[in-house]
Structures are given as structure tokens and as C-alpha cells.
């Protein structure tokens, strides 16, 4: 059981590092967000469910 807990800790740590790396990549390479920019949600006309 102790061995399995160690592997779970390793997996959680690896996921956390991957998430931080992805966040840093998006933060440094993504389009800068300006406060006050409108949020555009594009939908196809007539695509309502039901």
C-alpha cells in the first residue's frame, strides 16, 4: 500500500508540473488579454438543441 501511495504522489506531482508548464506556455505565448475586451461567443444560426 505504501508503494502505491508513492506512485500516486509521483503521478500527482507530474500532473501539477505539466499543468504549470502549460500555464507558463500560454501566459508567455498567448494573445495578451486587455481588460474591457468583449467576449465573443460564436454560434451557428439554428443550432439550438431540441
mmCIF file of the N, C-alpha and C atoms, coordinates in Angstrom:
data_MODEL
# 
_entry.id   MODEL 
# 
loop_
_atom_site.group_PDB 
_atom_site.id 
_atom_site.type_symbol 
_atom_site.label_atom_id 
_atom_site.label_alt_id 
_atom_site.label_comp_id 
_atom_site.label_asym_id 
_atom_site.label_entity_id 
_atom_site.label_seq_id 
_atom_site.pdbx_PDB_ins_code 
_atom_site.Cartn_x 
_atom_site.Cartn_y 
_atom_site.Cartn_z 
_atom_site.occupancy 
_atom_site.B_iso_or_equiv 
_atom_site.pdbx_formal_charge 
_atom_site.auth_seq_id 
_atom_site.auth_comp_id 
_atom_site.auth_asym_id 
_atom_site.auth_atom_id 
_atom_site.pdbx_PDB_model_num 
ATOM 1   N N  . UNK A 1 1  ? 0.831   -1.197 0.000   1.00 0.00 ? 1  UNK A N  1 
ATOM 2   C CA . UNK A 1 1  ? 0.000   0.000  0.000   1.00 0.00 ? 1  UNK A CA 1 
ATOM 3   C C  . UNK A 1 1  ? 0.877   1.263  0.000   1.00 0.00 ? 1  UNK A C  1 
ATOM 4   N N  . UNK A 1 2  ? 1.960   1.213  0.730   1.00 0.00 ? 2  UNK A N  1 
ATOM 5   C CA . UNK A 1 2  ? 2.858   2.360  0.787   1.00 0.00 ? 2  UNK A CA 1 
ATOM 6   C C  . UNK A 1 2  ? 3.492   2.607  -0.583  1.00 0.00 ? 2  UNK A C  1 
ATOM 7   N N  . UNK A 1 3  ? 3.783   1.520  -1.292  1.00 0.00 ? 3  UNK A N  1 
ATOM 8   C CA . UNK A 1 3  ? 4.370   1.637  -2.629  1.00 0.00 ? 3  UNK A CA 1 
ATOM 9   C C  . UNK A 1 3  ? 3.379   2.302  -3.592  1.00 0.00 ? 3  UNK A C  1 
ATOM 10  N N  . UNK A 1 4  ? 2.099   1.926  -3.505  1.00 0.00 ? 4  UNK A N  1 
ATOM 11  C CA . UNK A 1 4  ? 1.077   2.515  -4.374  1.00 0.00 ? 4  UNK A CA 1 
ATOM 12  C C  . UNK A 1 4  ? 0.896   3.999  -4.056  1.00 0.00 ? 4  UNK A C  1 
ATOM 13  N N  . UNK A 1 5  ? 0.949   4.352  -2.785  1.00 0.00 ? 5  UNK A N  1 
ATOM 14  C CA . UNK A 1 5  ? 0.801   5.757  -2.402  1.00 0.00 ? 5  UNK A CA 1 
ATOM 15  C C  . UNK A 1 5  ? 1.963   6.589  -2.941  1.00 0.00 ? 5  UNK A C  1 
ATOM 16  N N  . UNK A 1 6  ? 3.140   6.012  -2.972  1.00 0.00 ? 6  UNK A N  1 
ATOM 17  C CA . UNK A 1 6  ? 4.300   6.717  -3.526  1.00 0.00 ? 6  UNK A CA 1 
ATOM 18  C C  . UNK A 1 6  ? 4.094   6.998  -5.009  1.00 0.00 ? 6  UNK A C  1 
ATOM 19  N N  . UNK A 1 7  ? 3.600   6.006  -5.747  1.00 0.00 ? 7  UNK A N  1 
ATOM 20  C CA . UNK A 1 7  ? 3.360   6.203  -7.177  1.00 0.00 ? 7  UNK A CA 1 
ATOM 21  C C  . UNK A 1 7  ? 2.251   7.223  -7.421  1.00 0.00 ? 7  UNK A C  1 
ATOM 22  N N  . UNK A 1 8  ? 1.218   7.214  -6.578  1.00 0.00 ? 8  UNK A N  1 
ATOM 23  C CA . UNK A 1 8  ? 0.143   8.205  -6.717  1.00 0.00 ? 8  UNK A CA 1 
ATOM 24  C C  . UNK A 1 8  ? 0.706   9.604  -6.492  1.00 0.00 ? 8  UNK A C  1 
ATOM 25  N N  . UNK A 1 9  ? 1.578   9.743  -5.515  1.00 0.00 ? 9  UNK A N  1 
ATOM 26  C CA . UNK A 1 9  ? 2.205   11.039 -5.262  1.00 0.00 ? 9  UNK A CA 1 
ATOM 27  C C  . UNK A 1 9  ? 3.042   11.483 -6.461  1.00 0.00 ? 9  UNK A C  1 
ATOM 28  N N  . UNK A 1 10 ? 3.786   10.565 -7.060  1.00 0.00 ? 10 UNK A N  1 
ATOM 29  C CA . UNK A 1 10 ? 4.573   10.886 -8.249  1.00 0.00 ? 10 UNK A CA 1 
ATOM 30  C C  . UNK A 1 10 ? 3.683   11.339 -9.400  1.00 0.00 ? 10 UNK A C  1 
ATOM 31  N N  . UNK A 1 11 ? 2.575   10.647 -9.616  1.00 0.00 ? 11 UNK A N  1 
ATOM 32  C CA . UNK A 1 11 ? 1.667   10.985 -10.718 1.00 0.00 ? 11 UNK A CA 1 
ATOM 33  C C  . UNK A 1 11 ? 1.044   12.361 -10.490 1.00 0.00 ? 11 UNK A C  1 
ATOM 34  N N  . UNK A 1 12 ? 0.606   12.627 -9.260  1.00 0.00 ? 12 UNK A N  1 
ATOM 35  C CA . UNK A 1 12 ? 0.006   13.935 -8.961  1.00 0.00 ? 12 UNK A CA 1 
ATOM 36  C C  . UNK A 1 12 ? 1.040   15.040 -9.150  1.00 0.00 ? 12 UNK A C  1 
ATOM 37  N N  . UNK A 1 13 ? 2.257   14.809 -8.714  1.00 0.00 ? 13 UNK A N  1 
ATOM 38  C CA . UNK A 1 13 ? 3.315   15.801 -8.906  1.00 0.00 ? 13 UNK A CA 1 
ATOM 39  C C  . UNK A 1 13 ? 3.617   16.045 -10.372 1.00 0.00 ? 13 UNK A C  1 
ATOM 40  N N  . UNK A 1 14 ? 3.662   14.980 -11.158 1.00 0.00 ? 14 UNK A N  1 
ATOM 41  C CA . UNK A 1 14 ? 3.927   15.127 -12.596 1.00 0.00 ? 14 UNK A CA 1 
ATOM 42  C C  . UNK A 1 14 ? 2.794   15.900 -13.279 1.00 0.00 ? 14 UNK A C  1 
ATOM 43  N N  . UNK A 1 15 ? 1.556   15.631 -12.899 1.00 0.00 ? 15 UNK A N  1 
ATOM 44  C CA . UNK A 1 15 ? 0.425   16.367 -13.473 1.00 0.00 ? 15 UNK A CA 1 
ATOM 45  C C  . UNK A 1 15 ? 0.485   17.840 -13.088 1.00 0.00 ? 15 UNK A C  1 
ATOM 46  N N  . UNK A 1 16 ? 0.872   18.124 -11.862 1.00 0.00 ? 16 UNK A N  1 
ATOM 47  C CA . UNK A 1 16 ? 0.972   19.515 -11.421 1.00 0.00 ? 16 UNK A CA 1 
ATOM 48  C C  . UNK A 1 16 ? 2.061   20.248 -12.198 1.00 0.00 ? 16 UNK A C  1 
ATOM 49  N N  . UNK A 1 17 ? 3.195   19.609 -12.406 1.00 0.00 ? 17 UNK A N  1 
ATOM 50  C CA . UNK A 1 17 ? 4.282   20.227 -13.169 1.00 0.00 ? 17 UNK A CA 1 
ATOM 51  C C  . UNK A 1 17 ? 3.868   20.442 -14.616 1.00 0.00 ? 17 UNK A C  1 
ATOM 52  N N  . UNK A 1 18 ? 3.175   19.471 -15.201 1.00 0.00 ? 18 UNK A N  1 
ATOM 53  C CA . UNK A 1 18 ? 2.699   19.617 -16.579 1.00 0.00 ? 18 UNK A CA 1 
ATOM 54  C C  . UNK A 1 18 ? 1.696   20.766 -16.692 1.00 0.00 ? 18 UNK A C  1 
ATOM 55  N N  . UNK A 1 19 ? 0.811   20.894 -15.703 1.00 0.00 ? 19 UNK A N  1 
ATOM 56  C CA . UNK A 1 19 ? -0.165  21.981 -15.711 1.00 0.00 ? 19 UNK A CA 1 
ATOM 57  C C  . UNK A 1 19 ? 0.537   23.334 -15.612 1.00 0.00 ? 19 UNK A C  1 
ATOM 58  N N  . UNK A 1 20 ? 1.514   23.445 -14.733 1.00 0.00 ? 20 UNK A N  1 
ATOM 59  C CA . UNK A 1 20 ? 2.245   24.709 -14.600 1.00 0.00 ? 20 UNK A CA 1 
ATOM 60  C C  . UNK A 1 20 ? 3.032   25.040 -15.865 1.00 0.00 ? 20 UNK A C  1 
ATOM 61  N N  . UNK A 1 21 ? 3.602   24.019 -16.503 1.00 0.00 ? 21 UNK A N  1 
ATOM 62  C CA . UNK A 1 21 ? 4.330   24.247 -17.749 1.00 0.00 ? 21 UNK A CA 1 
ATOM 63  C C  . UNK A 1 21 ? 3.377   24.729 -18.842 1.00 0.00 ? 21 UNK A C  1 
ATOM 64  N N  . UNK A 1 22 ? 2.203   24.130 -18.934 1.00 0.00 ? 22 UNK A N  1 
ATOM 65  C CA . UNK A 1 22 ? 1.215   24.561 -19.925 1.00 0.00 ? 22 UNK A CA 1 
ATOM 66  C C  . UNK A 1 22 ? 0.744   25.978 -19.639 1.00 0.00 ? 22 UNK A C  1 
ATOM 67  N N  . UNK A 1 23 ? 0.526   26.287 -18.361 1.00 0.00 ? 23 UNK A N  1 
ATOM 68  C CA . UNK A 1 23 ? 0.107   27.635 -17.978 1.00 0.00 ? 23 UNK A CA 1 
ATOM 69  C C  . UNK A 1 23 ? 1.175   28.663 -18.363 1.00 0.00 ? 23 UNK A C  1 
ATOM 70  N N  . UNK A 1 24 ? 2.432   28.346 -18.100 1.00 0.00 ? 24 UNK A N  1 
ATOM 71  C CA . UNK A 1 24 ? 3.516   29.254 -18.449 1.00 0.00 ? 24 UNK A CA 1 
ATOM 72  C C  . UNK A 1 24 ? 3.614   29.425 -19.959 1.00 0.00 ? 24 UNK A C  1 
ATOM 73  N N  . UNK A 1 25 ? 3.446   28.353 -20.714 1.00 0.00 ? 25 UNK A N  1 
ATOM 74  C CA . UNK A 1 25 ? 3.492   28.431 -22.176 1.00 0.00 ? 25 UNK A CA 1 
ATOM 75  C C  . UNK A 1 25 ? 2.397   29.357 -22.698 1.00 0.00 ? 25 UNK A C  1 
ATOM 76  N N  . UNK A 1 26 ? 1.179   29.188 -22.190 1.00 0.00 ? 26 UNK A N  1 
ATOM 77  C CA . UNK A 1 26 ? 0.070   30.024 -22.649 1.00 0.00 ? 26 UNK A CA 1 
ATOM 78  C C  . UNK A 1 26 ? 0.275   31.470 -22.202 1.00 0.00 ? 26 UNK A C  1 
ATOM 79  N N  . UNK A 1 27 ? 0.786   31.654 -20.991 1.00 0.00 ? 27 UNK A N  1 
ATOM 80  C CA . UNK A 1 27 ? 0.982   33.014 -20.479 1.00 0.00 ? 27 UNK A CA 1 
ATOM 81  C C  . UNK A 1 27 ? 2.013   33.777 -21.290 1.00 0.00 ? 27 UNK A C  1 
ATOM 82  N N  . UNK A 1 28 ? 3.063   33.110 -21.747 1.00 0.00 ? 28 UNK A N  1 
ATOM 83  C CA . UNK A 1 28 ? 4.136   33.803 -22.449 1.00 0.00 ? 28 UNK A CA 1 
ATOM 84  C C  . UNK A 1 28 ? 3.957   33.840 -23.961 1.00 0.00 ? 28 UNK A C  1 
ATOM 85  N N  . UNK A 1 29 ? 3.131   32.954 -24.525 1.00 0.00 ? 29 UNK A N  1 
ATOM 86  C CA . UNK A 1 29 ? 2.988   32.933 -25.977 1.00 0.00 ? 29 UNK A CA 1 
ATOM 87  C C  . UNK A 1 29 ? 1.586   33.291 -26.453 1.00 0.00 ? 29 UNK A C  1 
ATOM 88  N N  . UNK A 1 30 ? 0.627   33.333 -25.554 1.00 0.00 ? 30 UNK A N  1 
ATOM 89  C CA . UNK A 1 30 ? -0.756  33.593 -25.956 1.00 0.00 ? 30 UNK A CA 1 
ATOM 90  C C  . UNK A 1 30 ? -0.993  35.056 -26.260 1.00 0.00 ? 30 UNK A C  1 
ATOM 91  N N  . UNK A 1 31 ? -2.141  35.321 -26.846 1.00 0.00 ? 31 UNK A N  1 
ATOM 92  C CA . UNK A 1 31 ? -2.534  36.702 -27.148 1.00 0.00 ? 31 UNK A CA 1 
ATOM 93  C C  . UNK A 1 31 ? -2.817  37.415 -25.831 1.00 0.00 ? 31 UNK A C  1 
ATOM 94  N N  . UNK A 1 32 ? -2.248  38.585 -25.633 1.00 0.00 ? 32 UNK A N  1 
ATOM 95  C CA . UNK A 1 32 ? -2.476  39.293 -24.370 1.00 0.00 ? 32 UNK A CA 1 
ATOM 96  C C  . UNK A 1 32 ? -3.938  39.695 -24.224 1.00 0.00 ? 32 UNK A C  1 
ATOM 97  N N  . UNK A 1 33 ? -4.463  39.526 -23.061 1.00 0.00 ? 33 UNK A N  1 
ATOM 98  C CA . UNK A 1 33 ? -5.848  39.882 -22.767 1.00 0.00 ? 33 UNK A CA 1 
ATOM 99  C C  . UNK A 1 33 ? -5.890  41.296 -22.220 1.00 0.00 ? 33 UNK A C  1 
ATOM 100 N N  . UNK A 1 34 ? -6.670  42.131 -22.868 1.00 0.00 ? 34 UNK A N  1 
ATOM 101 C CA . UNK A 1 34 ? -6.834  43.504 -22.407 1.00 0.00 ? 34 UNK A CA 1 
ATOM 102 C C  . UNK A 1 34 ? -8.138  43.610 -21.633 1.00 0.00 ? 34 UNK A C  1 
ATOM 103 N N  . UNK A 1 35 ? -8.120  44.131 -20.428 1.00 0.00 ? 35 UNK A N  1 
ATOM 104 C CA . UNK A 1 35 ? -9.363  44.308 -19.682 1.00 0.00 ? 35 UNK A CA 1 
ATOM 105 C C  . UNK A 1 35 ? -10.332 45.185 -20.463 1.00 0.00 ? 35 UNK A C  1 
ATOM 106 N N  . UNK A 1 36 ? -11.563 44.763 -20.501 1.00 0.00 ? 36 UNK A N  1 
ATOM 107 C CA . UNK A 1 36 ? -12.571 45.504 -21.241 1.00 0.00 ? 36 UNK A CA 1 
ATOM 108 C C  . UNK A 1 36 ? -12.830 44.950 -22.627 1.00 0.00 ? 36 UNK A C  1 
ATOM 109 N N  . UNK A 1 37 ? -12.013 43.990 -23.102 1.00 0.00 ? 37 UNK A N  1 
ATOM 110 C CA . UNK A 1 37 ? -12.269 43.372 -24.397 1.00 0.00 ? 37 UNK A CA 1 
ATOM 111 C C  . UNK A 1 37 ? -13.568 42.566 -24.323 1.00 0.00 ? 37 UNK A C  1 
ATOM 112 N N  . UNK A 1 38 ? -14.389 42.677 -25.338 1.00 0.00 ? 38 UNK A N  1 
ATOM 113 C CA . UNK A 1 38 ? -15.628 41.885 -25.315 1.00 0.00 ? 38 UNK A CA 1 
ATOM 114 C C  . UNK A 1 38 ? -15.328 40.399 -25.492 1.00 0.00 ? 38 UNK A C  1 
ATOM 115 N N  . UNK A 1 39 ? -16.162 39.579 -24.899 1.00 0.00 ? 39 UNK A N  1 
ATOM 116 C CA . UNK A 1 39 ? -16.044 38.129 -25.048 1.00 0.00 ? 39 UNK A CA 1 
ATOM 117 C C  . UNK A 1 39 ? -16.949 37.724 -26.200 1.00 0.00 ? 39 UNK A C  1 
ATOM 118 N N  . UNK A 1 40 ? -16.362 37.134 -27.226 1.00 0.00 ? 40 UNK A N  1 
ATOM 119 C CA . UNK A 1 40 ? -17.136 36.731 -28.398 1.00 0.00 ? 40 UNK A CA 1 
ATOM 120 C C  . UNK A 1 40 ? -17.457 35.247 -28.306 1.00 0.00 ? 40 UNK A C  1 
ATOM 121 N N  . UNK A 1 41 ? -18.749 34.939 -28.394 1.00 0.00 ? 41 UNK A N  1 
ATOM 122 C CA . UNK A 1 41 ? -19.185 33.539 -28.423 1.00 0.00 ? 41 UNK A CA 1 
ATOM 123 C C  . UNK A 1 41 ? -19.843 33.330 -29.784 1.00 0.00 ? 41 UNK A C  1 
ATOM 124 N N  . UNK A 1 42 ? -19.226 32.476 -30.584 1.00 0.00 ? 42 UNK A N  1 
ATOM 125 C CA . UNK A 1 42 ? -19.728 32.246 -31.932 1.00 0.00 ? 42 UNK A CA 1 
ATOM 126 C C  . UNK A 1 42 ? -20.616 30.999 -31.945 1.00 0.00 ? 42 UNK A C  1 
ATOM 127 N N  . UNK A 1 43 ? -21.800 31.146 -32.487 1.00 0.00 ? 43 UNK A N  1 
ATOM 128 C CA . UNK A 1 43 ? -22.720 30.025 -32.609 1.00 0.00 ? 43 UNK A CA 1 
ATOM 129 C C  . UNK A 1 43 ? -23.260 29.986 -34.029 1.00 0.00 ? 43 UNK A C  1 
ATOM 130 N N  . UNK A 1 44 ? -23.553 28.770 -34.472 1.00 0.00 ? 44 UNK A N  1 
ATOM 131 C CA . UNK A 1 44 ? -24.169 28.612 -35.787 1.00 0.00 ? 44 UNK A CA 1 
ATOM 132 C C  . UNK A 1 44 ? -25.652 28.956 -35.650 1.00 0.00 ? 44 UNK A C  1 
ATOM 133 N N  . UNK A 1 45 ? -26.193 29.730 -36.583 1.00 0.00 ? 45 UNK A N  1 
ATOM 134 C CA . UNK A 1 45 ? -27.624 30.026 -36.513 1.00 0.00 ? 45 UNK A CA 1 
ATOM 135 C C  . UNK A 1 45 ? -28.446 28.751 -36.676 1.00 0.00 ? 45 UNK A C  1 
ATOM 136 N N  . UNK A 1 46 ? -29.475 28.617 -35.881 1.00 0.00 ? 46 UNK A N  1 
ATOM 137 C CA . UNK A 1 46 ? -30.364 27.469 -35.990 1.00 0.00 ? 46 UNK A CA 1 
ATOM 138 C C  . UNK A 1 46 ? -29.805 26.196 -35.403 1.00 0.00 ? 46 UNK A C  1 
ATOM 139 N N  . UNK A 1 47 ? -28.852 26.290 -34.495 1.00 0.00 ? 47 UNK A N  1 
ATOM 140 C CA . UNK A 1 47 ? -28.272 25.072 -33.935 1.00 0.00 ? 47 UNK A CA 1 
ATOM 141 C C  . UNK A 1 47 ? -28.767 24.815 -32.510 1.00 0.00 ? 47 UNK A C  1 
ATOM 142 N N  . UNK A 1 48 ? -29.952 25.286 -32.205 1.00 0.00 ? 48 UNK A N  1 
ATOM 143 C CA . UNK A 1 48 ? -30.497 25.091 -30.868 1.00 0.00 ? 48 UNK A CA 1 
ATOM 144 C C  . UNK A 1 48 ? -30.823 23.607 -30.647 1.00 0.00 ? 48 UNK A C  1 
ATOM 145 N N  . UNK A 1 49 ? -30.646 23.173 -29.424 1.00 0.00 ? 49 UNK A N  1 
ATOM 146 C CA . UNK A 1 49 ? -30.988 21.786 -29.098 1.00 0.00 ? 49 UNK A CA 1 
ATOM 147 C C  . UNK A 1 49 ? -32.480 21.702 -28.815 1.00 0.00 ? 49 UNK A C  1 
ATOM 148 N N  . UNK A 1 50 ? -33.095 20.644 -29.306 1.00 0.00 ? 50 UNK A N  1 
ATOM 149 C CA . UNK A 1 50 ? -34.492 20.426 -29.011 1.00 0.00 ? 50 UNK A CA 1 
ATOM 150 C C  . UNK A 1 50 ? -35.322 20.655 -30.165 1.00 0.00 ? 50 UNK A C  1 
# 
